[in-house]
Amino acid sequence: MMEPARRIQKLTSAIFSEMDDLGRELRANGVDTINLSVGSPDLPPAPHIKKALAAALDEPGIYRYALTEGHPDFKQAVADWYRARFGVDLDPTREILSLMGSQDGLAHLYLALVNPGDTVLVPDPGYPIYRAGALLAEGEIYPLPLLAANRFLPDLRAVPAEVARRARVMLLNYPNNPVAATADLAFFREVVEFAREYGIVVVHDLAYSELAYDGYRPPSFLQVPGAKEVGVELHSVSKSYNLAGCRLGFMVGNAAVLDALRVLKSNIDFGVFLAVQKAGIAALTGPQDAVREAAAIYQRRRDILVQGLREAGWEVPLPKASMFVWAPLPWGYQSSREFVAELARRTGVLMVPGVAFGPSGEGYVRIALVGAEERLAEAARRIREWALAFR
């Protein structure tokens, strides 16, 4: 009997599989489901990006192997975008590395930096790859609880000194998935000091920097003096430019960290399809109107959903950024898994139980701002009707 390697036996997608199964069951029984569990962009890319992708498909040599670290023109586009957006200067040759999506970089960076038994500081709750990547590298996870009492920021002073001294890598993500929290430069300055004191590599996932609302502009970790000395930052074209399926991202920052990942990736892949990199260049260097329009669409969706849920008596916070709402369980529920299952059966609306993202996520649900405005309004209406009957 074939058995999987021990390194994957701690990985699980049980709750997400349960939600998929529940959705199929409901649809098979004729229920019109509204899926607010999947955090995948549902808007199209801007026309100039699609034209660039289509035109690239006919270019001579476009189907050759790509450079593992990324085409020079793409890396220059990243450098120009970072300078324009954040005022951060990057050396395209040493401080930028292209990725097959930011998840590719997150997963493989652990293998490049973490030895078996090394301690990794991981946010709890957190995006699943933060934990899964550490487990694949056979690292020891030390959770950083993200609690409402601390604005969903990790309390670095609460990390025991002996743990911090053993730590190799610390993962951060602001604007955050799943908790939709944000961080300011004062917090990132604290992070740089902490990392410098204990010799920790900081990995900041900045996937949602452009999905921000009410005039808010999320900062880059690299804006803090000294940040490049202790860490790297990841971004992608998935959320900002609605190119999630193209799998194109980039890691920037500390050259030594990027060199380690570059060595690993040179042994396992041949880089991102050149046509996709051409689309990425068009996205980063072209008009940014579509980015602002997408953020405005998500903001309207946020307002419709949150207002509708509040009318149902569910006190839901209004996030400043990301494509998610992180909502405490309403009406006396204690189990997020139990609440989500009952909500789906009563209303056909699917969400993700907070516990799916880590133990500190219990007591919450994650709601994705996906789908047309009328569907979000319909989801809120169904929940409101159920709530009235419930109470």
ROMINU-50406 format. One record per atom (N, C-alpha, C): atom name; x, y, z. Coordinates in steps of 0.2 Angstrom, whole numbers. Layout:
N
atome; px; py; pz
CA; X; Y; Z
...
//
This chain:
391
atome; px; py; pz
N; 4; -6; 0
CA; 0; 0; 0
C; 4; 6; 0
N; 3; 11; -5
CA; 7; 17; -5
C; 5; 22; 0
N; 10; 24; 4
CA; 8; 29; 9
C; 12; 36; 7
N; 8; 42; 8
CA; 12; 48; 6
C; 17; 50; 11
N; 22; 54; 9
CA; 27; 56; 13
C; 25; 59; 19
N; 29; 58; 25
CA; 27; 61; 31
C; 26; 68; 31
N; 30; 72; 26
CA; 30; 79; 27
C; 23; 82; 24
N; 19; 78; 21
CA; 12; 80; 19
C; 7; 78; 23
N; 8; 73; 28
CA; 3; 70; 32
C; 0; 75; 37
N; 3; 81; 38
CA; 0; 86; 43
C; -4; 91; 39
N; -4; 91; 32
CA; -7; 95; 28
C; -15; 93; 28
N; -19; 98; 28
CA; -26; 96; 27
C; -30; 102; 24
N; -35; 100; 20
CA; -40; 105; 17
C; -47; 103; 19
N; -47; 100; 25
CA; -54; 96; 27
C; -60; 101; 27
N; -59; 107; 30
CA; -65; 111; 31
C; -67; 114; 24
N; -62; 116; 20
CA; -63; 118; 13
C; -66; 113; 9
N; -64; 107; 10
CA; -67; 101; 6
C; -74; 100; 8
N; -76; 101; 15
CA; -82; 100; 18
C; -87; 106; 15
N; -84; 112; 14
CA; -88; 117; 11
C; -90; 116; 4
N; -85; 113; 0
CA; -86; 111; -7
C; -92; 106; -7
N; -91; 101; -3
CA; -96; 95; -3
C; -103; 98; -1
N; -103; 102; 4
CA; -110; 105; 6
C; -113; 109; 0
N; -109; 113; -3
CA; -112; 117; -9
C; -114; 112; -14
N; -111; 107; -16
CA; -113; 102; -21
C; -120; 99; -19
N; -120; 97; -13
CA; -126; 94; -10
C; -132; 99; -10
N; -131; 105; -9
CA; -136; 110; -9
C; -139; 111; -16
N; -134; 111; -21
CA; -136; 113; -28
C; -139; 106; -31
N; -137; 100; -29
CA; -140; 94; -31
C; -148; 94; -29
N; -149; 97; -23
CA; -156; 97; -20
C; -160; 104; -23
N; -157; 107; -28
CA; -161; 113; -31
C; -160; 119; -27
N; -155; 120; -23
CA; -154; 126; -19
C; -150; 131; -23
N; -152; 137; -24
CA; -148; 142; -27
C; -143; 145; -22
N; -137; 142; -23
CA; -132; 144; -18
C; -128; 151; -20
N; -126; 155; -15
CA; -122; 161; -16
C; -116; 159; -13
N; -110; 159; -17
CA; -104; 156; -14
C; -100; 163; -12
N; -99; 164; -6
CA; -95; 169; -3
C; -89; 167; 1
N; -87; 161; -1
CA; -82; 157; 2
C; -75; 158; -2
N; -76; 159; -8
CA; -70; 158; -12
C; -67; 165; -14
N; -61; 166; -12
CA; -57; 173; -13
C; -54; 174; -19
N; -58; 172; -25
CA; -55; 173; -32
C; -58; 179; -35
N; -54; 183; -38
CA; -57; 189; -42
C; -62; 187; -47
N; -67; 190; -48
CA; -72; 189; -53
C; -73; 194; -58
N; -69; 199; -58
CA; -69; 204; -63
C; -64; 203; -68
N; -65; 205; -75
CA; -60; 204; -80
C; -54; 209; -80
N; -49; 207; -83
CA; -43; 211; -84
C; -45; 217; -88
N; -41; 223; -87
CA; -42; 229; -92
C; -41; 227; -99
N; -44; 230; -104
CA; -43; 228; -111
C; -36; 229; -113
N; -32; 234; -111
CA; -25; 234; -113
C; -21; 228; -111
N; -23; 225; -105
CA; -19; 220; -103
C; -21; 214; -107
N; -27; 213; -109
CA; -29; 207; -113
C; -26; 207; -120
N; -26; 214; -123
CA; -23; 215; -129
C; -15; 213; -129
N; -12; 215; -124
CA; -5; 214; -123
C; -3; 206; -123
N; -8; 202; -119
CA; -7; 195; -119
C; -8; 192; -125
N; -14; 194; -129
CA; -15; 191; -135
C; -10; 193; -140
N; -7; 199; -141
CA; -2; 200; -145
C; 4; 197; -144
N; 6; 195; -138
CA; 12; 192; -136
C; 12; 185; -139
N; 6; 182; -140
CA; 6; 175; -142
C; 8; 174; -149
N; 8; 179; -153
CA; 11; 178; -160
C; 18; 181; -161
N; 21; 183; -155
CA; 28; 185; -156
C; 33; 179; -157
N; 38; 180; -161
CA; 43; 175; -162
C; 47; 173; -155
N; 47; 167; -154
CA; 51; 164; -148
C; 47; 165; -142
N; 41; 166; -142
CA; 37; 167; -136
C; 36; 161; -132
N; 37; 155; -136
CA; 35; 149; -132
C; 42; 145; -130
N; 47; 149; -130
CA; 53; 146; -127
C; 53; 146; -120
N; 58; 142; -117
CA; 58; 143; -109
C; 60; 150; -108
N; 57; 152; -102
CA; 58; 159; -99
C; 64; 158; -94
N; 67; 164; -93
CA; 72; 164; -88
C; 68; 163; -81
N; 71; 159; -77
CA; 68; 157; -70
C; 67; 164; -66
N; 72; 168; -66
CA; 71; 174; -62
C; 67; 180; -65
N; 65; 179; -71
CA; 60; 184; -74
C; 63; 188; -80
N; 59; 190; -84
CA; 62; 194; -90
C; 64; 201; -87
N; 70; 203; -90
CA; 72; 210; -88
C; 67; 215; -88
N; 63; 215; -93
CA; 58; 220; -94
C; 53; 220; -89
N; 51; 214; -87
CA; 46; 213; -82
C; 49; 216; -75
N; 55; 214; -74
CA; 58; 216; -67
C; 59; 224; -67
N; 60; 227; -73
CA; 61; 234; -73
C; 54; 237; -72
N; 49; 234; -75
CA; 42; 236; -73
C; 40; 236; -66
N; 42; 231; -63
CA; 41; 230; -56
C; 44; 236; -52
N; 51; 237; -54
CA; 55; 242; -50
C; 51; 249; -51
N; 49; 250; -57
CA; 46; 257; -59
C; 39; 257; -55
N; 36; 252; -54
CA; 29; 252; -51
C; 30; 253; -43
N; 35; 250; -40
CA; 37; 251; -33
C; 39; 258; -32
N; 43; 261; -36
CA; 45; 267; -35
C; 39; 272; -35
N; 35; 271; -40
CA; 29; 276; -41
C; 24; 275; -36
N; 23; 269; -33
CA; 18; 267; -29
C; 20; 269; -21
N; 26; 267; -20
CA; 28; 267; -13
C; 34; 271; -12
N; 38; 274; -17
CA; 44; 277; -16
C; 50; 273; -14
N; 49; 267; -15
CA; 54; 262; -14
C; 59; 260; -20
N; 65; 261; -19
CA; 70; 260; -25
C; 72; 252; -24
N; 72; 249; -30
CA; 74; 242; -30
C; 79; 241; -36
N; 84; 237; -35
CA; 88; 235; -41
C; 85; 229; -44
N; 83; 230; -51
CA; 80; 225; -54
C; 84; 218; -55
N; 90; 219; -55
CA; 95; 213; -56
C; 95; 209; -49
N; 96; 212; -44
CA; 97; 209; -37
C; 91; 208; -33
N; 87; 213; -33
CA; 82; 214; -28
C; 75; 212; -30
N; 74; 209; -36
CA; 67; 207; -39
C; 68; 200; -42
N; 63; 196; -40
CA; 63; 189; -43
C; 55; 188; -45
N; 54; 186; -51
CA; 47; 184; -53
C; 45; 177; -51
N; 39; 177; -50
CA; 36; 170; -47
C; 30; 168; -51
N; 29; 162; -50
CA; 23; 159; -53
C; 17; 160; -48
N; 15; 166; -47
CA; 11; 168; -42
C; 14; 169; -35
N; 12; 173; -31
CA; 15; 174; -25
C; 15; 168; -20
N; 10; 163; -21
CA; 9; 157; -18
C; 15; 153; -19
N; 18; 153; -25
CA; 24; 149; -27
C; 29; 152; -23
N; 30; 158; -23
CA; 36; 161; -19
C; 35; 159; -11
N; 29; 160; -9
CA; 28; 158; -2
C; 30; 151; 0
N; 28; 147; -4
CA; 29; 140; -3
C; 36; 138; -3
N; 39; 140; -9
CA; 46; 138; -10
C; 51; 142; -6
N; 50; 148; -3
CA; 54; 151; 1
C; 56; 148; 7
N; 51; 144; 10
CA; 52; 140; 16
C; 58; 135; 15
N; 57; 132; 9
CA; 62; 126; 7
C; 69; 129; 6
N; 69; 136; 4
CA; 76; 139; 3
C; 79; 141; 9
N; 75; 143; 15
CA; 77; 146; 21
C; 77; 142; 27
N; 72; 137; 27
CA; 71; 133; 34
C; 74; 126; 34
N; 77; 125; 39
CA; 80; 118; 40
C; 75; 114; 44
N; 74; 108; 44
CA; 70; 104; 49
C; 71; 106; 56
N; 66; 107; 59
CA; 67; 109; 66
C; 67; 117; 67
N; 69; 121; 62
CA; 69; 128; 63
C; 62; 131; 65
N; 62; 136; 69
CA; 56; 139; 71
C; 53; 144; 66
N; 47; 144; 64
CA; 44; 149; 60
C; 38; 152; 63
N; 38; 159; 63
CA; 33; 163; 66
C; 27; 164; 61
N; 21; 161; 63
CA; 16; 161; 58
C; 10; 164; 61
N; 6; 169; 57
CA; 0; 172; 60
C; -5; 167; 61
N; -9; 168; 66
CA; -15; 164; 67
C; -21; 168; 69
N; -26; 168; 65
CA; -27; 165; 59
C; -23; 168; 53
N; -22; 163; 48
CA; -18; 165; 43
C; -19; 162; 36
N; -17; 164; 31
CA; -18; 161; 24
C; -15; 154; 24
N; -18; 149; 22
CA; -16; 142; 23
C; -9; 141; 21
N; -6; 144; 16
CA; 1; 142; 13
C; 6; 144; 18
N; 4; 149; 23
CA; 9; 151; 28
C; 11; 145; 32
N; 6; 141; 34
CA; 7; 136; 38
C; 9; 129; 34
N; 6; 128; 29
CA; 8; 123; 25
C; 15; 123; 22
N; 17; 129; 20
CA; 24; 129; 18
C; 29; 128; 23
N; 28; 130; 29
CA; 32; 128; 35
C; 32; 121; 36
N; 26; 118; 36
CA; 26; 110; 37
C; 30; 106; 32
N; 29; 109; 26
CA; 33; 105; 20
C; 40; 106; 21
N; 43; 111; 24
CA; 50; 112; 25
C; 52; 109; 32
N; 47; 106; 35
CA; 48; 102; 42
C; 50; 107; 47
N; 48; 113; 47
CA; 49; 118; 52
C; 44; 117; 58
N; 46; 121; 63
CA; 42; 121; 69
C; 38; 127; 69
N; 31; 127; 69
CA; 27; 133; 69
C; 26; 135; 76
N; 27; 142; 77
CA; 25; 146; 83
C; 20; 151; 81
N; 14; 150; 83
CA; 8; 154; 81
C; 9; 161; 84
N; 7; 166; 80
CA; 7; 173; 82
C; -1; 175; 82
N; -4; 175; 87
CA; -11; 176; 88
C; -13; 183; 85
N; -18; 183; 81
CA; -21; 190; 78
C; -27; 191; 82
N; -27; 195; 86
CA; -33; 196; 91
C; -36; 203; 90
N; -43; 204; 91
CA; -46; 210; 90
C; -43; 215; 95
N; -42; 213; 101
CA; -39; 217; 106
C; -33; 221; 104
N; -29; 218; 99
CA; -23; 221; 97
C; -23; 223; 90
N; -30; 225; 87
CA; -31; 227; 80
C; -29; 222; 75
N; -29; 215; 77
CA; -27; 210; 73
C; -20; 210; 71
N; -15; 213; 75
CA; -8; 214; 74
C; -5; 209; 79
N; 0; 205; 77
CA; 4; 201; 82
C; 7; 205; 87
N; 7; 203; 93
CA; 10; 206; 99
C; 17; 203; 99
N; 22; 207; 96
CA; 29; 204; 96
C; 32; 204; 103
N; 30; 208; 107
CA; 33; 208; 114
C; 31; 202; 118
N; 25; 198; 115
CA; 23; 192; 119
C; 27; 186; 117
N; 31; 187; 111
CA; 35; 181; 109
C; 41; 180; 114
N; 41; 174; 117
CA; 46; 173; 122
C; 53; 174; 118
N; 58; 176; 122
CA; 65; 178; 119
C; 68; 171; 117
N; 67; 166; 120
CA; 70; 159; 118
C; 67; 157; 111
N; 61; 158; 110
CA; 57; 157; 104
C; 60; 161; 98
N; 60; 168; 100
CA; 63; 173; 95
C; 70; 171; 93
N; 74; 169; 97
CA; 81; 167; 96
C; 81; 161; 91
N; 76; 157; 92
CA; 76; 151; 87
C; 73; 152; 81
N; 69; 157; 80
CA; 65; 159; 74
C; 70; 160; 68
N; 68; 157; 63
CA; 71; 158; 56
C; 67; 163; 52
N; 61; 163; 52
CA; 57; 167; 47
C; 50; 169; 51
N; 48; 175; 49
CA; 42; 177; 52
C; 37; 180; 46
N; 31; 177; 45
CA; 26; 179; 40
C; 22; 184; 43
N; 21; 189; 38
CA; 16; 194; 40
C; 12; 196; 33
N; 6; 199; 34
CA; 1; 200; 28
C; -3; 205; 30
N; -2; 211; 27
CA; -6; 217; 28
C; -7; 221; 22
N; -13; 223; 19
CA; -19; 221; 22
C; -20; 213; 22
N; -24; 211; 27
CA; -23; 204; 29
C; -29; 200; 26
N; -27; 193; 24
CA; -32; 188; 23
C; -31; 183; 28
N; -35; 181; 32
CA; -43; 182; 32
C; -45; 188; 35
N; -42; 191; 40
CA; -45; 195; 45
C; -46; 202; 42
N; -44; 204; 36
CA; -45; 211; 33
C; -43; 217; 37
N; -38; 215; 41
CA; -35; 221; 45
C; -29; 224; 41
N; -27; 230; 44
CA; -22; 234; 40
C; -16; 235; 46
N; -10; 237; 43
CA; -5; 239; 47
C; -2; 246; 45
N; 1; 250; 50
CA; 4; 256; 48
C; 12; 255; 48
N; 15; 261; 46
CA; 22; 261; 46
C; 25; 260; 53
N; 22; 263; 58
CA; 24; 262; 65
C; 25; 255; 67
N; 20; 251; 65
CA; 20; 243; 67
C; 26; 240; 63
N; 27; 242; 56
CA; 32; 239; 52
C; 39; 241; 55
N; 40; 247; 58
CA; 46; 249; 61
C; 47; 245; 67
N; 42; 243; 71
CA; 43; 238; 77
C; 45; 231; 74
N; 43; 229; 68
CA; 44; 223; 65
C; 52; 223; 63
N; 54; 228; 60
CA; 61; 229; 58
C; 66; 228; 64
N; 64; 232; 69
CA; 68; 231; 75
C; 68; 224; 78
N; 63; 221; 79
CA; 62; 214; 81
C; 66; 210; 77
N; 65; 210; 71
CA; 69; 205; 66
C; 77; 207; 67
N; 79; 213; 67
CA; 86; 214; 67
C; 89; 212; 74
N; 85; 212; 79
CA; 87; 210; 86
C; 88; 203; 86
N; 84; 199; 83
CA; 84; 191; 83
C; 87; 188; 77
N; 88; 192; 72
CA; 91; 189; 66
C; 86; 185; 62
N; 80; 187; 62
CA; 74; 184; 58
C; 73; 187; 52
N; 71; 183; 47
CA; 69; 185; 40
C; 62; 186; 40
N; 60; 193; 38
CA; 53; 194; 38
C; 51; 193; 31
N; 45; 190; 30
CA; 42; 189; 24
C; 35; 192; 24
N; 34; 198; 20
CA; 28; 201; 20
C; 24; 200; 14
N; 18; 198; 14
CA; 13; 196; 9
C; 9; 203; 8
N; 10; 206; 2
CA; 6; 213; 1
C; 2; 212; -5
N; -2; 206; -5
CA; -6; 205; -11
C; -12; 210; -12
N; -14; 213; -6
CA; -20; 217; -7
C; -19; 224; -6
N; -13; 227; -8
CA; -11; 234; -7
C; -16; 238; -11
N; -19; 236; -17
CA; -23; 240; -21
C; -30; 240; -20
N; -32; 235; -16
CA; -39; 234; -14
C; -41; 237; -8
N; -41; 244; -8
CA; -42; 248; -2
C; -47; 253; -3
N; -50; 255; 3
CA; -56; 259; 2
C; -56; 266; 6
N; -61; 270; 4
CA; -62; 276; 8
C; -56; 281; 8
N; -52; 280; 3
CA; -46; 284; 2
C; -40; 281; 5
N; -40; 276; 9
CA; -34; 273; 12
C; -29; 270; 7
N; -23; 271; 8
CA; -18; 268; 4
C; -13; 264; 8
N; -13; 257; 8
CA; -9; 253; 12
C; -2; 254; 10
N; 3; 254; 16
CA; 10; 255; 14
C; 13; 249; 13
N; 19; 249; 11
CA; 24; 244; 10
C; 28; 243; 16
N; 30; 237; 18
CA; 34; 236; 23
C; 41; 238; 21
N; 43; 239; 15
CA; 50; 241; 13
C; 50; 248; 13
N; 45; 252; 15
CA; 46; 259; 16
C; 49; 261; 22
N; 50; 256; 27
CA; 53; 257; 33
C; 61; 257; 32
N; 65; 262; 34
CA; 72; 261; 34
C; 75; 255; 37
N; 79; 251; 33
CA; 82; 245; 36
C; 78; 239; 34
N; 72; 240; 31
CA; 68; 234; 30
C; 71; 229; 25
N; 74; 232; 20
CA; 77; 227; 15
C; 83; 223; 18
N; 86; 226; 24
CA; 91; 222; 27
C; 89; 216; 31
N; 82; 216; 32
CA; 79; 210; 36
C; 74; 206; 33
N; 72; 208; 27
CA; 66; 204; 24
C; 65; 206; 17
N; 59; 203; 15
CA; 57; 203; 8
C; 49; 204; 8
N; 47; 206; 2
CA; 39; 207; 1
C; 37; 204; -5
N; 31; 201; -5
CA; 28; 198; -11
C; 22; 202; -13
N; 21; 202; -20
CA; 15; 205; -23
C; 14; 201; -29
N; 8; 202; -32
CA; 6; 198; -38
C; 2; 203; -42
N; 0; 200; -48
CA; -5; 204; -52
C; -12; 201; -52
N; -12; 196; -47
CA; -19; 192; -47
C; -25; 197; -45
N; -24; 200; -39
CA; -30; 204; -36
C; -30; 211; -39
N; -25; 214; -40
CA; -25; 221; -42
C; -27; 222; -50
N; -25; 217; -54
CA; -26; 217; -61
C; -31; 211; -63
N; -34; 207; -59
CA; -38; 202; -61
C; -35; 197; -65
N; -29; 195; -64
CA; -26; 190; -68
C; -24; 184; -64
N; -28; 182; -59
CA; -26; 176; -54
C; -24; 170; -58
N; -28; 168; -63
CA; -26; 162; -67
C; -20; 162; -71
N; -17; 168; -72
CA; -11; 168; -76
C; -5; 166; -72
N; -5; 167; -65
CA; 0; 165; -60
C; 6; 169; -62
N; 6; 175; -60
CA; 12; 179; -60
C; 13; 184; -54
N; 18; 183; -51
CA; 19; 187; -45
C; 27; 189; -45
N; 29; 192; -39
CA; 36; 194; -38
C; 37; 195; -31
N; 44; 194; -30
CA; 46; 195; -23
C; 52; 200; -24
N; 52; 205; -19
CA; 57; 210; -19
C; 60; 211; -12
N; 66; 214; -12
CA; 69; 216; -6
C; 76; 213; -5
N; 77; 209; 1
CA; 84; 207; 3
C; 87; 203; -3
N; 93; 205; -5
CA; 96; 201; -11
C; 98; 194; -9
N; 100; 193; -3
CA; 103; 187; -1
C; 97; 182; 0
N; 91; 184; 2
CA; 85; 180; 3
C; 83; 178; -4
N; 83; 183; -9
CA; 81; 181; -16
C; 86; 177; -19
N; 92; 177; -18
CA; 97; 173; -20
C; 96; 165; -18
N; 94; 164; -12
CA; 92; 158; -10
C; 86; 155; -14
N; 81; 159; -14
CA; 75; 156; -18
C; 77; 155; -25
N; 81; 160; -28
CA; 83; 159; -35
C; 87; 153; -37
N; 91; 150; -32
CA; 95; 144; -33
C; 90; 138; -33
N; 85; 138; -28
CA; 80; 133; -28
C; 76; 133; -34
N; 73; 139; -36
CA; 69; 139; -42
C; 72; 137; -48
N; 79; 138; -49
CA; 83; 136; -55
C; 83; 129; -56
N; 82; 125; -50
CA; 82; 118; -50
C; 75; 115; -51
N; 70; 119; -51
CA; 63; 116; -51
C; 58; 119; -56
N; 60; 125; -59
CA; 56; 127; -64
C; 59; 132; -69
N; 56; 133; -75
CA; 59; 137; -80
C; 56; 144; -81
N; 53; 147; -75
CA; 50; 153; -75
C; 43; 154; -78
N; 41; 160; -78
CA; 34; 161; -80
C; 33; 162; -88
N; 28; 159; -91
CA; 27; 160; -98
C; 28; 167; -100
N; 32; 168; -105
CA; 34; 175; -107
C; 28; 179; -109
N; 23; 176; -112
CA; 17; 180; -114
C; 13; 183; -108
N; 13; 179; -102
CA; 10; 181; -96
C; 15; 187; -93
N; 21; 186; -94
CA; 25; 192; -91
C; 24; 198; -95
N; 23; 198; -102
CA; 21; 203; -106
C; 15; 207; -104
N; 10; 202; -102
CA; 3; 205; -99
C; 5; 209; -92
N; 9; 206; -88
CA; 11; 209; -82
C; 14; 216; -83
N; 19; 216; -88
CA; 22; 223; -90
C; 16; 228; -92
N; 12; 226; -96
CA; 6; 230; -98
C; 2; 232; -92
N; 1; 228; -87
CA; -3; 229; -81
C; 1; 234; -77
N; 7; 233; -76
CA; 11; 238; -71
C; 13; 244; -74
N; 14; 245; -80
CA; 16; 251; -83
C; 10; 255; -87
N; 5; 252; -88
CA; -1; 255; -92
C; -5; 259; -87
N; -11; 261; -90
CA; -16; 265; -86
C; -18; 261; -80
N; -19; 265; -74
CA; -21; 262; -68
C; -28; 263; -67
N; -32; 266; -71
CA; -39; 267; -70
C; -43; 261; -68
N; -41; 255; -71
CA; -45; 249; -70
C; -44; 247; -63
N; -38; 248; -60
CA; -36; 246; -53
C; -41; 250; -49
N; -41; 257; -50
CA; -45; 261; -46
C; -53; 259; -46
N; -55; 257; -52
CA; -62; 256; -54
C; -63; 249; -50
N; -59; 244; -50
CA; -60; 238; -47
C; -61; 239; -39
N; -56; 243; -36
CA; -57; 245; -29
C; -64; 248; -28
N; -66; 252; -32
CA; -72; 256; -31
C; -78; 251; -31
N; -77; 246; -36
CA; -83; 240; -36
C; -83; 236; -30
N; -77; 234; -27
CA; -76; 230; -21
C; -79; 235; -15
N; -78; 241; -15
CA; -80; 245; -10
C; -88; 246; -10
N; -91; 246; -16
CA; -98; 246; -16
C; -101; 239; -14
N; -98; 234; -15
CA; -100; 227; -13
C; -99; 227; -6
N; -94; 229; -3
CA; -93; 229; 4
C; -99; 233; 8
N; -100; 239; 5
CA; -105; 243; 8
C; -112; 240; 8
N; -114; 237; 2
CA; -120; 233; 2
C; -121; 227; 6
N; -115; 223; 7
CA; -116; 217; 11
C; -116; 219; 18
N; -111; 224; 20
CA; -111; 225; 27
C; -117; 229; 30
N; -120; 233; 26
CA; -126; 237; 28
C; -132; 232; 28
N; -132; 227; 24
CA; -137; 222; 24
C; -137; 217; 30
N; -131; 215; 32
CA; -130; 211; 37
C; -131; 215; 44
N; -129; 221; 44
CA; -131; 225; 50
C; -138; 226; 51
N; -142; 226; 45
CA; -149; 227; 46
C; -152; 220; 49
N; -149; 215; 48
CA; -151; 208; 50
C; -149; 208; 58
N; -146; 213; 61
CA; -144; 212; 68
C; -137; 209; 69
N; -133; 208; 63
CA; -127; 205; 64
C; -122; 211; 63
N; -118; 212; 69
CA; -113; 218; 69
C; -107; 216; 66
N; -106; 218; 60
CA; -101; 217; 55
C; -96; 223; 54
N; -90; 222; 55
CA; -85; 228; 54
C; -85; 230; 47
N; -83; 236; 46
CA; -82; 238; 39
C; -74; 238; 37
N; -72; 234; 33
CA; -64; 233; 32
C; -62; 239; 28
N; -56; 241; 29
CA; -53; 247; 25
C; -49; 244; 19
N; -48; 238; 19
CA; -44; 235; 13
C; -46; 227; 13
N; -43; 224; 7
CA; -44; 217; 6
C; -50; 216; 2
N; -51; 210; 0
CA; -58; 208; -3
C; -62; 203; 1
N; -61; 204; 8
CA; -65; 200; 13
C; -68; 204; 19
N; -73; 201; 22
CA; -75; 204; 28
C; -74; 198; 33
N; -71; 200; 39
CA; -70; 196; 44
C; -75; 197; 50
N; -80; 193; 51
CA; -86; 195; 55
C; -86; 190; 61
N; -87; 193; 67
CA; -88; 189; 73
C; -95; 185; 72
N; -95; 179; 75
CA; -101; 175; 75
C; -107; 179; 78
N; -113; 179; 75
CA; -119; 182; 78
C; -123; 178; 82
N; -128; 181; 86
CA; -133; 177; 89
C; -131; 171; 93
N; -126; 172; 97
CA; -124; 167; 102
C; -121; 161; 99
N; -119; 160; 93
CA; -116; 155; 90
C; -108; 155; 93
N; -106; 149; 95
CA; -99; 148; 97
C; -94; 144; 92
N; -97; 140; 88
CA; -93; 136; 83
C; -94; 139; 76
N; -89; 141; 73
CA; -89; 144; 67
C; -91; 139; 62
N; -88; 133; 63
CA; -90; 127; 58
C; -98; 126; 58
N; -100; 126; 64
CA; -107; 124; 65
C; -112; 130; 62
N; -110; 136; 63
CA; -113; 142; 61
C; -114; 142; 53
N; -108; 141; 50
CA; -107; 141; 43
C; -112; 135; 40
N; -112; 129; 43
CA; -116; 124; 40
C; -123; 125; 41
N; -125; 128; 46
CA; -132; 130; 47
C; -134; 135; 42
N; -130; 140; 42
CA; -131; 146; 38
C; -132; 144; 30
N; -128; 139; 28
CA; -128; 137; 21
C; -135; 133; 20
N; -137; 129; 25
CA; -143; 125; 24
C; -149; 129; 24
N; -149; 134; 28
CA; -155; 139; 29
C; -156; 144; 24
N; -150; 146; 21
CA; -150; 152; 16
C; -147; 150; 10
N; -143; 145; 9
CA; -139; 144; 3
C; -133; 148; 2
N; -131; 152; 7
CA; -126; 157; 7
C; -120; 153; 10
N; -114; 153; 6
CA; -108; 149; 9
C; -103; 154; 11
N; -100; 153; 17
CA; -94; 157; 20
C; -89; 152; 22
N; -84; 154; 24
CA; -78; 150; 27
C; -78; 151; 35
N; -78; 145; 39
CA; -78; 146; 46
C; -71; 148; 48
N; -70; 153; 52
CA; -64; 156; 54
C; -59; 151; 56
N; -61; 146; 60
CA; -56; 141; 62
C; -52; 137; 57
N; -55; 138; 50
CA; -51; 135; 45
C; -44; 138; 44
N; -43; 144; 47
CA; -37; 148; 46
C; -33; 148; 52
N; -35; 144; 57
CA; -31; 143; 63
C; -35; 143; 69
N; -33; 141; 75
CA; -37; 141; 81
C; -39; 148; 83
N; -35; 153; 82
CA; -37; 160; 84
C; -43; 162; 80
N; -44; 159; 74
CA; -50; 161; 70
C; -57; 159; 72
N; -57; 154; 77
CA; -63; 152; 80
C; -67; 158; 82
N; -74; 158; 81
CA; -78; 164; 83
C; -79; 169; 78
N; -76; 167; 72
CA; -77; 172; 66
C; -79; 168; 60
N; -81; 171; 55
CA; -81; 169; 48
C; -78; 174; 43
N; -76; 171; 38
CA; -73; 175; 32
C; -78; 175; 27
N; -80; 181; 24
CA; -84; 182; 19
C; -81; 186; 13
N; -81; 183; 7
CA; -78; 186; 1
C; -82; 190; -2
N; -80; 196; -4
CA; -84; 201; -8
C; -83; 199; -15
N; -86; 193; -17
CA; -86; 191; -24
C; -93; 191; -26
N; -94; 192; -33
CA; -101; 191; -36
C; -104; 198; -37
N; -109; 198; -41
CA; -112; 205; -43
C; -116; 208; -36
N; -117; 214; -37
CA; -120; 218; -31
C; -127; 215; -29
N; -130; 213; -34
CA; -137; 211; -33
C; -137; 204; -29
N; -132; 200; -31
CA; -131; 194; -27
C; -129; 195; -20
N; -125; 199; -19
CA; -123; 201; -12
C; -129; 204; -8
N; -133; 208; -11
CA; -139; 210; -8
C; -144; 205; -7
N; -144; 200; -11
CA; -149; 194; -10
C; -146; 190; -5
N; -139; 189; -4
CA; -137; 185; 1
C; -139; 188; 8
N; -138; 195; 8
CA; -140; 199; 15
C; -147; 198; 16
N; -151; 198; 11
CA; -158; 198; 12
C; -160; 191; 15
N; -157; 186; 12
CA; -159; 179; 15
C; -157; 178; 22
N; -151; 181; 23
CA; -148; 180; 30
C; -153; 185; 35
N; -155; 190; 33
CA; -160; 194; 37
C; -166; 191; 38
N; -169; 188; 33
CA; -175; 184; 34
C; -174; 178; 39
N; -169; 175; 38
CA; -167; 169; 43
C; -166; 172; 50
N; -163; 177; 51
CA; -161; 180; 57
C; -168; 182; 61
N; -173; 185; 57
CA; -179; 187; 60
C; -183; 180; 62
N; -183; 175; 58
CA; -186; 169; 60
C; -182; 166; 66
N; -176; 166; 66
CA; -171; 163; 71
C; -173; 166; 78
N; -174; 173; 78
CA; -175; 176; 84
C; -182; 177; 86
//
